[in-house]
């Protein structure tokens, strides 16, 4: 088995004494959670994507969403008190998070940002989220995210069409 790379995310988990499993897959540009779920043989609903977004004032925020869902940006904007919310351009997301898009972890980001987690993510028995590099996911109990990220729980999921 490959050894987990040392990233800000894995260092944070080790420092906090939180158990996780390392999962590697062949990264495909623009493949998203569909590819990682297929490669790992897990339900795409349990693969959680980390989205770096910004409001109309260019304030960054992080959204954790099921891989098989999209974010209702209209609903999210309403919840955060903004006129609009949209995904950051990749280079802007990279600057905020300290990670490369496609490998963004919500753990150990360069800049502290508010985190919004789709409520049903925490109901899953296990989730797979990015570990800080492309082609590397962390498997963990989603309840640990509450302690690590102090997120705001939201209901902004839209099923992918």
C-alpha positions as CSV (number, residue, x, y, z in Angstrom):
1,X,0.0,0.0,0.0
2,X,1.2,3.5,-0.8
3,X,2.2,5.7,2.1
4,X,0.0,8.7,2.6
5,X,1.7,11.9,1.5
6,X,2.4,14.5,4.2
7,X,0.0,17.4,3.6
8,X,-1.4,20.0,5.8
9,X,-4.5,17.8,6.1
10,X,-2.7,14.6,7.1
11,X,-0.5,16.6,9.6
12,X,-3.6,18.1,11.2
13,X,-5.3,14.7,11.6
14,X,-2.1,13.2,13.0
15,X,-1.6,16.1,15.4
16,X,-5.3,15.7,16.6
17,X,-5.0,12.0,16.9
18,X,-7.8,11.4,14.4
19,X,-7.9,8.0,12.6
20,X,-8.2,8.0,8.9
21,X,-7.5,5.7,5.9
22,X,-5.5,6.7,2.8
23,X,-7.0,6.0,-0.6
24,X,-5.2,6.5,-3.9
25,X,-6.7,6.6,-7.4
26,X,-5.5,7.7,-10.8
27,X,-6.5,11.4,-11.1
28,X,-8.2,12.5,-14.2
29,X,-8.4,16.2,-15.1
30,X,-12.1,17.2,-14.9
31,X,-13.0,13.7,-13.7
32,X,-14.3,14.9,-10.3
33,X,-15.9,12.7,-7.7
34,X,-17.3,10.3,-10.4
35,X,-13.8,9.1,-11.2
36,X,-12.6,8.8,-7.6
37,X,-15.8,7.0,-6.5
38,X,-15.4,4.6,-9.5
39,X,-11.7,4.0,-8.8
40,X,-12.2,3.4,-5.1
41,X,-15.4,1.3,-5.6
42,X,-17.5,3.6,-3.3
43,X,-20.8,5.4,-3.6
44,X,-20.2,8.9,-5.1
45,X,-22.6,10.2,-2.5
46,X,-19.9,9.4,0.2
47,X,-17.2,11.2,-1.8
48,X,-17.3,14.7,-0.5
49,X,-16.1,17.6,-2.7
50,X,-14.4,20.7,-1.2
51,X,-15.5,23.8,-3.1
52,X,-13.8,27.1,-2.6
53,X,-16.4,29.8,-3.4
54,X,-16.7,33.5,-2.9
55,X,-19.6,35.9,-2.2
56,X,-20.3,39.1,-4.2
57,X,-17.8,40.9,-2.0
58,X,-15.1,38.4,-3.0
59,X,-15.0,36.9,0.5
60,X,-14.0,33.2,0.3
61,X,-15.9,30.4,1.9
62,X,-15.7,26.6,1.7
63,X,-18.6,24.2,1.0
64,X,-18.5,20.5,1.6
65,X,-20.9,18.7,-0.7
66,X,-21.8,15.2,-1.7
67,X,-20.1,14.2,-4.9
68,X,-23.4,13.4,-6.7
69,X,-24.9,16.8,-5.8
70,X,-24.4,20.4,-6.8
71,X,-24.7,23.5,-4.6
72,X,-27.7,25.8,-4.9
73,X,-25.7,29.0,-5.0
74,X,-28.9,31.0,-4.7
75,X,-29.9,29.3,-1.5
76,X,-26.3,29.5,-0.1
77,X,-26.1,33.2,-0.9
78,X,-29.4,33.7,1.0
79,X,-28.0,31.7,4.0
80,X,-24.7,33.7,4.1
81,X,-26.4,37.0,3.6
82,X,-24.8,37.8,0.3
83,X,-26.4,38.8,-3.0
84,X,-24.6,36.0,-4.8
85,X,-22.1,33.2,-4.4
86,X,-20.0,31.5,-7.1
87,X,-17.0,29.2,-7.4
88,X,-13.7,31.0,-7.2
89,X,-11.4,30.8,-10.3
90,X,-9.0,28.0,-9.8
91,X,-5.9,30.2,-9.2
92,X,-7.9,32.2,-6.6
93,X,-9.1,29.0,-4.9
94,X,-5.5,27.8,-4.8
95,X,-4.3,31.0,-3.2
96,X,-7.0,30.9,-0.5
97,X,-6.6,27.2,0.3
98,X,-2.9,26.6,-0.3
99,X,-3.9,23.5,-2.3
100,X,-4.2,22.9,-6.0
101,X,-7.7,22.6,-7.4
102,X,-8.5,18.9,-7.8
103,X,-6.6,18.3,-4.6
104,X,-8.2,20.8,-2.2
105,X,-8.8,19.6,1.3
106,X,-11.0,21.5,3.8
107,X,-8.4,20.6,6.5
108,X,-5.3,22.7,7.0
109,X,-6.2,25.4,4.6
110,X,-3.7,28.3,4.2
111,X,-6.3,30.8,5.1
112,X,-9.1,30.4,7.7
113,X,-12.4,30.5,5.9
114,X,-16.0,29.9,7.0
115,X,-17.0,26.3,6.2
116,X,-20.5,25.2,5.2
117,X,-21.3,21.5,5.3
118,X,-24.3,19.9,3.7
119,X,-26.2,18.6,6.7
120,X,-26.6,15.0,5.4
121,X,-22.8,14.6,5.0
122,X,-22.6,14.2,8.7
123,X,-25.2,11.4,8.7
124,X,-23.0,9.1,6.6
125,X,-21.1,6.3,8.3
126,X,-17.9,7.2,6.4
127,X,-16.8,9.9,4.0
128,X,-14.0,10.3,1.5
129,X,-12.6,13.7,1.1
130,X,-9.5,15.2,-0.5
131,X,-6.3,14.7,1.5
132,X,-4.5,17.7,0.0
133,X,-3.1,16.3,-3.3
134,X,-4.6,15.1,-6.5
135,X,-5.5,11.4,-6.5
136,X,-5.5,11.1,-2.7
137,X,-8.5,10.8,-0.6
138,X,-8.9,10.4,3.2
139,X,-11.5,8.1,4.6
140,X,-12.9,9.1,7.9
141,X,-15.9,9.4,10.3
142,X,-17.7,12.6,9.1
143,X,-18.5,13.5,12.7
144,X,-14.8,14.5,13.3
145,X,-15.4,17.3,10.8
146,X,-17.5,19.2,13.3
147,X,-14.7,19.4,15.8
148,X,-12.0,20.2,13.2
149,X,-13.8,22.8,11.1
150,X,-16.6,24.2,13.3
151,X,-18.9,24.3,10.2
152,X,-22.3,25.8,9.6
153,X,-24.7,23.0,8.6
154,X,-26.7,23.9,5.5
155,X,-29.3,22.3,3.2
156,X,-28.2,23.6,-0.2
157,X,-27.8,20.3,-2.2
158,X,-29.3,19.9,-5.7
159,X,-29.2,16.5,-7.3
160,X,-27.0,16.5,-10.4
161,X,-29.0,16.3,-13.6
